[in-house]
Amino acid sequence: MATSPPPRYTAAELIEELREAAEEIAPELNGIRPEETLEGEAAQTLEEMADALRRIAAGAPRPQELARIALEARAPLRPFGKPKNTVVKMQKPRR
């Protein structure tokens, strides 16, 4: 009796798993942000490609241009994950 293969991950699930992996490994990489890791960049690339495919499937104009932009992967990396505390104490002016 043949068994069916396990279900595949959706693009959103893959992106989430990759981002979680990036957040786990980044603290060990001395100053490398999660989005700069291979996993983080792969997550953003998948997200951009999935978005382009959704737009093309919905009948967006110039589908070749959308595909070209997604494949070029030139968009800046977007931060994700838990924000670090960026509150800076205001210096009191010297008198």
Helices and strands as residue ranges (DSSP letters): H 11-25, G 26-29, G 34-36, H 38-57, H 63-72
